[in-house]
Amino acid sequence: MKLREGNGHRRLPMLMLALIAAIGLVAAACSSTTPKSTASTATISTSTKGSITFWTWVKDMDKEVALFNKKYPNIKVNVVNAGQGSDEYKKLQTALKAGKGAPDVAQIEYQYVPTFTITNSLLDLAPYGASALQAKFVDWAWGQVAKDGKVFAIPQDTGPMGMLYRQDLFDKYGIAVPKTWDEFAAAAKTLHDKDPKVYLTDLPPNEPGAYVGLEWQAGARPFDVQKTDTVGVSLNDTAAKKVSAYWSGLVKDGTVATDPDFTDAWYQGLASGKYATWLTAAWGPLFLQGTAKATAGKWRVAPLPQWSAGEQAAGNWGGSTTAVTKQTKQPAAAAAFAMFLNSDPQSAALLNTDQSLFPATKALLNDPTFLGQKLDFYGGQTVNQTFADVSSTVVTSFQWSPFQDYVFSEFNDTVGAAFTKKGDLDAALDSWQGAVVKYAKEQGFTVP
């Protein structure tokens, strides 16, 4: 499954703070069902009864549900595909505002968890024992869902970023696998000079998730959510400027392409050898395998180039969580499902083998069978091992904003537009910063 924002980049901005009062009423109505104890060692009885609805765009979850029912036989799980990403979120926000119609459990991407916590829409799972699961998940993923002793979602899968590259093209043009971004820039020029029809990579102007993942690796920290109504915005900090200056040079030199991704032309570019690398996430290898079948055996995987030789740092692009809404009337049953689905070893393994989700659990990321899988499409490489190693280098101190929809939509109009026009990326970053700060203040946030 391809975990990305898709058309969600262009979703209409949400007036989150305007919803707080309305959704707060729903939260109050549900508060009587929350356990009084907040001990992290709390457990949910296997005899718990209830019927819950789970909204997800992941297909064919029957095996995971059946596994859950072996432990919790009295909880019925109704799985509903409410649309991917933006489609689901729109329905979810509408139901939450109306005070009815929301699911008990919902799949939510990491970057949108704050959008729902800011409106007090997600149940704190710590009283149900979720805090005890922390050690099961990679640190940076847990940091995306838990704060100040509260747990608002359970990590489901992740997208640590690496580099897929065409070994045959590297051999043909005498290109070594770049280990630093300086080497990457030199390779981009060499390759394009030798064959103007080939680019070392494509930097899509419509893909803020990927670009922010590259900033994440470089140390950019665009947001600092200090309090419910106070959010620091630093979209043009020093690290972000470093990334923009780097890619601005390559774009202006014409040594990298700037084609929109996930279009017919882009798919053809991957299959035809127009792009010699794809800077992507851990879900990318299987996605590419199904997209460019004729190139089987020609691709390899490697970590992202580093800003300094010998460093080991990565960003993340994509991945989802499982959260319980405060509208649920079966909080214990819903919490039991959200926790079991993603933390039970067998269930987590099924999510990987049956749904092709890259794991968030430490157990699976260290499992010899998982790590040792060799893919013929990648010349027999142990692709999972490479991305598992990358996962351990994703920096934990990264936060998303409570208005990420707007942030991503403005990326397309500022930074993305500068890519397309080969314009000034530094100025575009400043415009992005200004637009987001203005929007945040208009929504009632304090921006220090």
C-alpha positions as CSV (number, residue, x, y, z in Angstrom):
1,M,0.0,0.0,0.0
2,K,1.3,3.5,-0.9
3,L,1.2,5.6,2.2
4,R,1.2,9.2,1.2
5,E,-1.0,12.3,1.4
6,G,-2.1,12.1,-2.2
7,N,-4.7,14.7,-3.2
8,G,-4.9,15.6,0.5
9,H,-2.3,18.3,-0.2
10,R,-5.0,20.4,-1.7
11,R,-7.6,19.9,1.0
12,L,-9.5,22.9,2.2
13,P,-8.2,24.5,5.4
14,M,-10.0,23.4,8.6
15,L,-11.1,25.9,11.2
16,M,-10.0,23.7,14.0
17,L,-10.3,26.1,16.9
18,A,-13.9,26.9,15.9
19,L,-14.7,23.2,16.4
20,I,-13.3,22.9,19.9
21,A,-16.4,24.0,21.7
22,A,-18.7,21.7,19.7
23,I,-16.4,18.7,19.9
24,G,-15.7,19.4,23.6
25,L,-19.4,18.7,24.3
26,V,-19.0,15.2,22.7
27,A,-15.9,14.6,24.8
28,A,-17.8,15.5,28.0
29,A,-20.6,13.2,27.1
30,C,-18.1,10.3,26.8
31,S,-16.0,11.1,29.9
32,S,-18.0,9.0,32.2
33,T,-16.8,5.8,30.3
34,T,-13.2,6.5,30.9
35,P,-11.4,4.6,33.7
36,K,-10.6,6.7,36.7
37,S,-7.2,5.0,37.0
38,T,-4.4,6.3,34.8
39,A,-1.9,3.6,35.7
40,S,0.0,2.4,32.7
41,T,-0.3,-1.2,33.9
42,A,-4.1,-1.2,33.4
43,T,-5.4,-4.1,31.3
44,I,-8.6,-4.7,29.5
45,S,-10.4,-7.9,30.3
46,T,-10.6,-10.5,27.6
47,S,-14.3,-10.9,28.4
48,T,-15.0,-7.3,27.4
49,K,-18.1,-7.0,25.3
50,G,-19.0,-4.6,22.6
51,S,-19.5,-3.7,18.9
52,I,-17.1,-1.2,17.4
53,T,-16.6,0.4,14.0
54,F,-13.1,0.8,12.5
55,W,-12.5,3.3,9.6
56,T,-9.4,2.3,7.6
57,W,-8.3,2.4,4.0
58,V,-6.1,-0.7,4.5
59,K,-7.7,-3.5,2.6
60,D,-8.4,-7.1,3.6
61,M,-8.1,-6.8,7.4
62,D,-10.1,-10.0,8.0
63,K,-7.1,-12.0,9.3
64,E,-6.1,-9.3,11.8
65,V,-9.7,-9.0,13.1
66,A,-10.0,-12.8,13.4
67,L,-6.7,-12.9,15.4
68,F,-8.1,-10.1,17.7
69,N,-11.3,-12.1,18.2
70,K,-9.3,-15.1,19.5
71,K,-8.3,-13.0,22.4
72,Y,-11.5,-10.8,22.6
73,P,-14.3,-13.1,21.4
74,N,-17.1,-10.8,22.6
75,I,-16.0,-7.7,20.7
76,K,-17.4,-7.4,17.2
77,V,-15.3,-5.3,14.8
78,N,-17.0,-3.7,11.8
79,V,-14.3,-2.6,9.3
80,V,-15.4,0.2,7.0
81,N,-13.3,1.7,4.2
82,A,-14.2,5.4,4.5
83,G,-11.7,6.5,1.9
84,Q,-8.0,7.2,2.0
85,G,-6.5,10.1,3.8
86,S,-8.4,13.3,3.0
87,D,-11.6,11.5,2.1
88,E,-11.7,9.8,5.5
89,Y,-10.7,12.9,7.4
90,K,-13.4,15.1,5.9
91,K,-16.0,12.5,6.9
92,L,-14.5,12.2,10.4
93,Q,-14.4,15.9,11.0
94,T,-18.0,16.3,9.9
95,A,-19.1,13.5,12.2
96,L,-17.2,14.9,15.1
97,K,-18.6,18.3,14.7
98,A,-22.1,16.9,14.4
99,G,-21.7,14.9,17.6
100,K,-22.7,11.6,15.9
101,G,-21.6,9.3,13.1
102,A,-17.9,9.0,14.0
103,P,-16.3,5.6,14.2
104,D,-15.0,4.1,17.4
105,V,-11.5,3.6,15.9
106,A,-9.9,5.4,12.9
107,Q,-6.8,5.2,10.9
108,I,-4.9,8.6,11.0
109,E,-1.6,9.5,9.5
110,Y,1.1,10.7,11.9
111,Q,1.0,14.3,10.5
112,Y,-2.7,14.6,11.1
113,V,-2.9,13.3,14.7
114,P,-2.4,16.9,16.1
115,T,-5.3,18.1,13.9
116,F,-7.6,15.9,15.9
117,T,-5.9,16.3,19.3
118,I,-6.2,20.1,19.1
119,T,-10.0,19.7,19.0
120,N,-9.9,17.2,21.9
121,S,-11.4,14.5,19.6
122,L,-9.1,11.6,20.4
123,L,-9.4,9.4,23.5
124,D,-6.3,9.2,25.7
125,L,-5.4,5.6,25.7
126,A,-3.0,5.7,28.6
127,P,-5.7,4.8,31.2
128,Y,-6.3,1.6,29.2
129,G,-2.7,0.5,29.4
130,A,-1.3,2.0,26.3
131,S,1.7,3.6,28.0
132,A,3.0,0.1,28.7
133,L,3.4,-0.5,25.0
134,Q,5.9,2.3,24.5
135,A,8.9,-0.1,24.6
136,K,7.4,-2.1,21.7
137,F,7.7,0.7,19.2
138,V,10.5,2.6,17.6
139,D,11.2,5.7,19.7
140,W,10.5,8.3,17.0
141,A,7.2,6.8,16.0
142,W,6.0,6.7,19.7
143,G,7.0,10.3,20.0
144,Q,4.5,11.2,17.2
145,V,1.6,9.8,19.2
146,A,2.3,10.4,22.9
147,K,2.9,13.6,24.8
148,D,2.9,14.6,28.5
149,G,1.9,11.1,29.7
150,K,-1.0,10.8,27.3
151,V,-1.2,8.4,24.3
152,F,-3.5,9.6,21.5
153,A,-2.9,6.8,19.0
154,I,-0.9,3.6,18.4
155,P,1.7,3.5,15.7
156,Q,0.7,1.2,12.8
157,D,3.4,1.6,10.2
158,T,6.2,3.9,9.2
159,G,8.0,5.3,6.2
160,P,11.7,5.9,7.0
161,M,13.3,7.4,3.9
162,G,16.1,5.8,1.8
163,M,17.2,5.8,-1.8
164,L,16.2,3.3,-4.6
165,Y,18.7,3.5,-7.5
166,R,19.2,1.9,-10.9
167,Q,22.4,-0.2,-10.7
168,D,22.4,-0.6,-14.5
169,L,22.4,3.1,-15.1
170,F,25.0,3.8,-12.5
171,D,27.2,1.2,-14.1
172,K,26.6,2.5,-17.6
173,Y,27.5,6.0,-16.7
174,G,30.2,5.3,-14.2
175,I,28.3,6.6,-11.2
176,A,29.2,5.5,-7.7
177,V,26.4,5.2,-5.1
178,P,26.5,8.7,-3.4
179,K,27.0,8.6,0.3
180,T,26.9,12.4,0.8
181,W,24.7,15.1,-0.7
182,D,27.8,16.7,-2.2
183,E,28.5,13.4,-4.0
184,F,24.9,13.2,-5.0
185,A,25.1,16.7,-6.6
186,A,28.3,15.8,-8.5
187,A,26.7,12.6,-9.7
188,A,23.7,14.4,-10.9
189,K,25.8,16.7,-13.1
190,T,28.0,13.9,-14.4
191,L,25.0,11.8,-15.3
192,H,23.0,14.6,-17.0
193,D,26.1,15.8,-18.9
194,K,26.6,12.3,-20.3
195,D,22.9,11.8,-21.2
196,P,20.7,14.9,-21.1
197,K,17.6,12.7,-21.2
198,V,18.4,11.0,-17.8
199,Y,18.2,12.7,-14.4
200,L,19.7,11.4,-11.2
201,T,16.3,11.9,-9.5
202,D,13.0,13.7,-9.6
203,L,12.1,16.4,-7.1
204,P,8.3,16.5,-7.4
205,P,6.8,20.0,-6.8
206,N,3.5,18.5,-5.6
207,E,5.0,16.3,-2.8
208,P,5.4,18.2,0.5
209,G,5.6,14.9,2.4
210,A,8.7,13.8,0.7
211,Y,10.3,17.3,0.8
212,V,9.6,17.7,4.5
213,G,11.1,14.2,5.0
214,L,14.3,15.5,3.5
215,E,14.2,18.5,5.7
216,W,13.6,16.3,8.7
217,Q,16.8,14.4,7.9
218,A,18.7,17.7,7.7
219,G,17.6,18.8,11.2
220,A,14.8,21.2,10.3
221,R,12.1,21.5,13.0
222,P,9.2,23.4,11.4
223,F,6.9,23.3,14.4
224,D,7.0,23.5,18.1
225,V,3.6,22.8,19.7
226,Q,4.1,24.3,23.1
227,K,0.5,24.5,24.3
228,T,-2.9,23.8,22.9
229,D,-3.1,27.3,21.5
230,T,0.6,28.1,21.1
231,V,2.6,26.8,18.1
232,G,6.1,27.9,17.0
233,V,6.5,28.0,13.3
234,S,10.0,27.8,11.7
235,L,9.5,26.6,8.1
236,N,12.5,28.7,7.1
237,D,14.9,27.8,9.8
238,T,18.6,27.3,9.2
239,A,18.3,23.6,8.3
240,A,15.4,24.2,6.0
241,K,17.4,27.0,4.2
242,K,20.3,24.5,3.8
243,V,18.0,22.1,2.1
244,S,16.4,24.7,-0.1
245,A,19.8,26.2,-1.2
246,Y,21.0,22.7,-2.1
247,W,18.0,21.7,-4.2
248,S,17.6,25.2,-5.7
249,G,21.1,24.8,-7.2
250,L,20.3,21.4,-8.7
251,V,16.9,22.6,-10.1
252,K,18.4,25.7,-11.6
253,D,21.2,23.7,-13.2
254,G,18.6,21.3,-14.7
255,T,20.4,18.2,-13.3
256,V,17.3,16.9,-11.5
257,A,13.8,16.7,-12.9
258,T,10.8,18.5,-11.3
259,D,8.0,16.3,-12.5
260,P,4.8,15.9,-10.5
261,D,4.8,12.4,-9.0
262,F,2.2,9.6,-9.1
263,T,1.2,10.7,-12.6
264,D,1.3,8.6,-15.9
265,A,4.3,10.5,-17.0
266,W,6.1,9.9,-13.7
267,Y,5.4,6.2,-13.8
268,Q,6.7,6.1,-17.4
269,G,9.8,7.9,-16.2
270,L,10.5,5.3,-13.5
271,A,10.0,2.5,-16.0
272,S,12.0,4.0,-18.9
273,G,15.1,5.0,-17.0
274,K,14.5,8.7,-17.0
275,Y,15.1,8.8,-13.2
276,A,18.1,6.9,-11.9
277,T,17.0,7.1,-8.3
278,W,13.9,7.5,-6.3
279,L,14.2,9.2,-2.9
280,T,11.4,7.5,-1.1
281,A,10.1,5.8,2.0
282,A,10.2,2.1,3.2
283,W,6.8,1.5,1.5
284,G,8.5,2.5,-1.9
285,P,10.2,-0.8,-2.7
286,L,7.1,-2.9,-2.9
287,F,5.2,-0.1,-4.6
288,L,7.9,0.3,-7.3
289,Q,8.0,-3.5,-7.7
290,G,4.3,-3.4,-8.8
291,T,4.7,-0.3,-10.9
292,A,7.8,-0.8,-13.0
293,K,7.8,-4.6,-13.4
294,A,9.9,-4.5,-16.6
295,T,12.8,-3.1,-14.6
296,A,13.1,-6.1,-12.3
297,G,16.6,-6.8,-11.2
298,K,17.9,-3.4,-12.1
299,W,17.2,-1.6,-8.9
300,R,19.1,-1.5,-5.6
301,V,18.5,0.2,-2.2
302,A,20.7,2.4,-0.1
303,P,20.3,4.9,2.8
304,L,19.8,8.6,1.9
305,P,23.0,10.5,1.2
306,Q,24.2,12.3,4.3
307,W,25.0,16.0,4.9
308,S,28.4,15.1,6.4
309,A,30.4,11.9,5.7
310,G,29.9,9.3,8.4
311,E,26.6,10.7,9.7
312,Q,23.6,8.5,10.0
313,A,20.3,10.4,9.9
314,A,17.0,10.0,8.2
315,G,13.6,11.5,7.9
316,N,10.2,9.9,7.6
317,W,7.6,10.1,4.8
318,G,4.2,8.5,5.5
319,G,2.8,5.9,7.9
320,S,-0.3,5.8,9.9
321,T,-1.7,5.3,13.4
322,T,-4.8,3.8,15.0
323,A,-6.7,6.2,17.2
324,V,-10.0,6.0,19.3
325,T,-12.4,8.8,18.9
326,K,-14.0,10.4,22.0
327,Q,-17.4,9.7,20.4
328,T,-17.1,6.0,21.1
329,K,-19.6,4.4,23.5
330,Q,-17.3,1.4,23.8
331,P,-14.0,2.9,24.9
332,A,-12.5,-0.2,26.4
333,A,-13.4,-2.4,23.4
334,A,-12.1,0.3,21.0
335,A,-8.9,0.7,23.0
336,A,-8.3,-3.0,23.1
337,F,-8.6,-3.2,19.4
338,A,-6.3,-0.3,18.6
339,M,-3.6,-1.6,20.9
340,F,-3.9,-5.3,19.8
341,L,-3.9,-4.5,16.1
342,N,-0.6,-2.8,16.1
343,S,1.3,-4.3,19.1
344,D,0.4,-8.0,18.9
345,P,3.4,-9.7,17.2
346,Q,1.2,-11.9,14.9
347,S,-1.0,-9.0,14.0
348,A,1.9,-6.7,13.3
349,A,3.5,-9.4,11.1
350,L,0.2,-9.8,9.1
351,L,0.1,-6.1,8.5
352,N,3.5,-6.5,6.9
353,T,3.1,-9.7,5.0
354,D,-0.6,-9.2,3.9
355,Q,-0.8,-5.4,3.6
356,S,2.8,-4.6,2.8
357,L,3.1,-2.1,5.6
358,F,6.6,-1.3,6.9
359,P,6.6,-2.1,10.7
360,A,6.7,0.3,13.6
361,T,7.4,-2.5,16.2
362,K,11.0,-3.1,17.4
363,A,10.3,-6.9,17.5
364,L,9.5,-7.1,13.8
365,L,12.3,-4.7,12.8
366,N,14.7,-7.1,14.6
367,D,13.1,-10.4,13.4
368,P,15.7,-12.4,11.3
369,T,13.0,-13.7,9.0
370,F,11.7,-10.2,8.2
371,L,15.2,-8.8,7.8
372,G,16.5,-11.7,5.8
373,Q,13.9,-11.5,3.0
374,K,15.6,-11.2,-0.4
375,L,13.9,-9.5,-3.3
376,D,14.8,-10.5,-6.8
377,F,13.5,-7.1,-8.0
378,Y,16.4,-5.6,-6.1
379,G,19.0,-8.0,-7.2
380,G,18.5,-10.3,-4.2
381,Q,19.2,-7.5,-1.7
382,T,17.8,-7.7,1.9
383,V,15.7,-4.6,1.4
384,N,14.0,-4.8,4.8
385,Q,17.4,-4.9,6.6
386,T,18.4,-1.6,4.9
387,F,15.2,0.2,5.9
388,A,15.2,-1.3,9.4
389,D,18.7,0.2,9.8
390,V,17.5,3.5,8.4
391,S,14.5,3.4,10.8
392,S,16.8,3.5,13.8
393,T,18.4,6.7,12.6
394,V,15.2,8.8,12.3
395,V,15.4,11.7,14.7
396,T,12.8,11.7,17.4
397,S,12.3,15.5,18.0
398,F,10.1,16.3,15.1
399,Q,6.6,17.7,15.4
400,W,3.6,18.4,13.1
401,S,1.3,21.3,13.3
402,P,-2.4,21.2,14.2
403,F,-3.1,22.7,10.8
404,Q,-1.1,20.5,8.5
405,D,-3.6,20.6,5.7
406,Y,-3.0,24.3,5.2
407,V,0.8,23.9,5.6
408,F,0.9,21.3,2.8
409,S,-1.5,23.3,0.5
410,E,0.7,26.4,0.9
411,F,3.8,24.3,0.0
412,N,2.4,23.7,-3.4
413,D,1.8,27.4,-4.0
414,T,5.2,28.6,-2.7
415,V,8.0,26.0,-2.6
416,G,6.4,23.7,-5.1
417,A,5.8,26.6,-7.5
418,A,9.5,27.7,-7.2
419,F,10.6,24.1,-8.2
420,T,8.5,24.3,-11.3
421,K,9.6,27.8,-12.3
422,K,13.2,27.3,-11.2
423,G,12.7,30.2,-8.9
424,D,14.2,31.4,-5.7
425,L,13.6,28.6,-3.1
426,D,14.8,30.8,-0.2
427,A,12.2,33.4,-1.0
428,A,9.6,30.6,-1.5
429,L,10.4,29.3,2.0
430,D,9.9,32.8,3.5
431,S,6.6,33.0,1.7
432,W,5.6,29.6,3.0
433,Q,6.5,30.8,6.5
434,G,4.6,34.0,6.2
435,A,1.5,32.4,4.9
436,V,1.4,29.7,7.6
437,V,2.1,32.2,10.4
438,K,-0.7,34.5,9.2
439,Y,-3.1,31.5,8.9
440,A,-2.3,30.2,12.4
441,K,-2.9,33.6,14.0
442,E,-6.2,34.0,12.1
443,Q,-7.3,30.6,13.6
444,G,-6.6,31.9,17.1
445,F,-3.2,30.4,17.7
446,T,-0.4,32.3,19.4
447,V,2.8,32.1,17.3
448,P,5.8,33.2,19.4
